Amino acid sequence: MKSSGLNLFGELSRSLTWLLRMGNGLISHTGSPSYTACKRGLNIRLEKGELHTLPAAPCIPALVVQSGIFWVTQENDPRDYLLKAGEPLSLSGKGTVVIEALQSGVIELTES
């Protein structure tokens, strides 16, 4: 039986999501499905190469980089963001957010 391309894409997407959430042994990952994202003023410290996942949460309207450089992507947003110290990013709260430290630093969950 042949699998459609759409089926294969769905399976690949689920596998990638699992790898990002659980870590793949190549990059360190922080965060877990039980993470409560509704804490403002929470600082997330990541070392270079570490990932952190924030679940969809409308109560976290923004991220502000305190130090370091971060790549940020959000589900349902076709853009990716490269953020440096002092730069904020408003979040829609409608999808999972994945943060990767390109340079070790701290990112804060804050008001927009």
VOPAGU-2260 file (C-alpha; in pm, 1 decimal, decimal comma):
REM VOPAGU-2260
SITE   aa  ch    i         X         Y         Z
SITE  MET   A    0       0,0       0,0       0,0
SITE  LYS   A    1     134,9     341,3     -98,1
SITE  SER   A    2     142,8     631,3     147,2
SITE  SER   A    3      39,7     971,4      22,0
SITE  GLY   A    4     282,2    1261,9      48,8
SITE  LEU   A    5      40,7    1428,3     290,8
SITE  ASN   A    6      50,0    1122,0     518,2
SITE  LEU   A    7     429,6    1116,0     513,6
SITE  PHE   A    8     442,9    1488,9     587,3
SITE  GLY   A    9     209,6    1441,3     886,3
SITE  GLU   A   10     423,9    1157,2    1021,6
SITE  LEU   A   11     743,2    1359,1     972,2
SITE  SER   A   12     585,5    1660,6    1143,8
SITE  ARG   A   13     479,4    1450,5    1445,5
SITE  SER   A   14     827,0    1295,7    1467,0
SITE  LEU   A   15     996,3    1636,1    1452,1
SITE  THR   A   16     764,3    1773,7    1718,6
SITE  TRP   A   17     844,9    1476,4    1942,4
SITE  LEU   A   18    1219,6    1523,7    1886,2
SITE  LEU   A   19    1197,3    1893,5    1972,7
SITE  ARG   A   20     998,2    1825,0    2288,0
SITE  MET   A   21    1201,3    1529,4    2411,8
SITE  GLY   A   22    1543,0    1619,2    2276,9
SITE  ASN   A   23    1727,3    1424,3    2009,5
SITE  GLY   A   24    2059,7    1362,8    2179,6
SITE  LEU   A   25    2233,9    1619,6    1960,5
SITE  ILE   A   26    2100,4    1937,9    2114,5
SITE  SER   A   27    1998,4    1998,3    2470,0
SITE  HIS   A   28    1633,0    2082,8    2529,6
SITE  THR   A   29    1459,5    2238,7    2826,2
SITE  GLY   A   30    1087,8    2262,3    2890,6
SITE  SER   A   31     824,9    1994,1    2914,3
SITE  PRO   A   32     457,4    1940,8    2840,4
SITE  SER   A   33     381,8    2019,1    3207,0
SITE  TYR   A   34     546,3    2363,5    3184,3
SITE  THR   A   35     316,6    2645,3    3296,2
SITE  ALA   A   36     371,5    2935,0    3058,8
SITE  CYS   A   37     151,1    3187,0    3240,4
SITE  LYS   A   38     426,8    3335,3    3456,5
SITE  ARG   A   39     528,3    3686,7    3361,0
SITE  GLY   A   40     871,9    3804,8    3460,2
SITE  LEU   A   41    1009,7    3450,7    3434,0
SITE  ASN   A   42    1366,5    3437,7    3303,2
SITE  ILE   A   43    1475,7    3146,3    3086,8
SITE  ARG   A   44    1851,9    3088,7    3074,7
SITE  LEU   A   45    1976,9    2885,8    2779,2
SITE  GLU   A   46    2325,7    2779,5    2680,9
SITE  LYS   A   47    2432,1    2788,9    2315,4
SITE  GLY   A   48    2245,8    2515,9    2123,2
SITE  GLU   A   49    1977,9    2458,7    2387,5
SITE  LEU   A   50    1610,7    2465,1    2292,6
SITE  HIS   A   51    1311,9    2567,0    2503,8
SITE  THR   A   52     947,0    2512,0    2414,8
SITE  LEU   A   53     660,4    2728,8    2538,1
SITE  PRO   A   54     312,1    2585,4    2489,1
SITE  ALA   A   55      42,4    2802,6    2333,4
SITE  ALA   A   56     -63,2    3049,0    2605,2
SITE  PRO   A   57    -241,3    3378,9    2545,0
SITE  CYS   A   58    -129,1    3500,7    2889,6
SITE  ILE   A   59     234,8    3543,8    2772,5
SITE  PRO   A   60     217,4    3836,3    2532,1
SITE  ALA   A   61     590,4    3896,1    2476,1
SITE  LEU   A   62     951,4    3783,9    2511,0
SITE  VAL   A   63    1239,4    4024,2    2575,5
SITE  VAL   A   64    1601,1    3918,2    2528,5
SITE  GLN   A   65    1809,5    4019,3    2829,6
SITE  SER   A   66    2137,0    3882,6    2692,5
SITE  GLY   A   67    2253,1    3651,9    2414,9
SITE  ILE   A   68    2110,8    3578,8    2070,1
SITE  PHE   A   69    1802,1    3364,1    2011,4
SITE  TRP   A   70    1617,7    3212,1    1716,6
SITE  VAL   A   71    1243,4    3205,6    1784,0
SITE  THR   A   72     965,0    3045,8    1584,1
SITE  GLN   A   73     595,9    3026,6    1664,7
SITE  GLU   A   74     338,2    2782,7    1535,3
SITE  ASN   A   75      92,6    2948,5    1293,3
SITE  ASP   A   76     343,3    3227,5    1216,8
SITE  PRO   A   77     531,8    3176,1     887,9
SITE  ARG   A   78     820,2    3398,1    1004,4
SITE  ASP   A   79    1120,3    3310,0    1218,5
SITE  TYR   A   80    1287,1    3571,0    1438,2
SITE  LEU   A   81    1648,7    3641,0    1530,0
SITE  LEU   A   82    1653,4    3837,5    1856,0
SITE  LYS   A   83    1947,1    4007,2    2027,8
SITE  ALA   A   84    1980,0    4169,6    2370,6
SITE  GLY   A   85    1713,4    4433,5    2427,8
SITE  GLU   A   86    1487,1    4315,5    2146,2
SITE  PRO   A   87    1125,1    4219,8    2225,7
SITE  LEU   A   88     889,8    3990,1    2036,3
SITE  SER   A   89     511,8    4002,3    2073,2
SITE  LEU   A   90     348,3    3659,1    2070,9
SITE  SER   A   91       3,4    3568,4    1944,8
SITE  GLY   A   92     -46,5    3296,9    2209,1
SITE  LYS   A   93    -207,4    3079,6    1941,1
SITE  GLY   A   94      72,9    2830,0    1896,7
SITE  THR   A   95     373,0    2659,5    2049,5
SITE  VAL   A   96     688,2    2874,4    2060,3
SITE  VAL   A   97    1032,6    2718,5    2013,1
SITE  ILE   A   98    1336,9    2916,3    2127,1
SITE  GLU   A   99    1695,9    2820,0    2042,0
SITE  ALA   A  100    2000,5    2991,7    2190,2
SITE  LEU   A  101    2245,9    3079,2    1913,6
SITE  GLN   A  102    2456,5    3243,3    2184,4
SITE  SER   A  103    2412,7    3171,1    2557,0
SITE  GLY   A  104    2185,2    3416,8    2732,3
SITE  VAL   A  105    1860,5    3496,6    2910,1
SITE  ILE   A  106    1515,9    3561,8    2764,6
SITE  GLU   A  107    1230,8    3699,6    2979,2
SITE  LEU   A  108     857,4    3631,7    2953,3
SITE  THR   A  109     698,4    3972,3    2994,7
SITE  GLU   A  110     411,4    4208,9    2922,0
SITE  SER   A  111     401,0    4340,1    2565,7
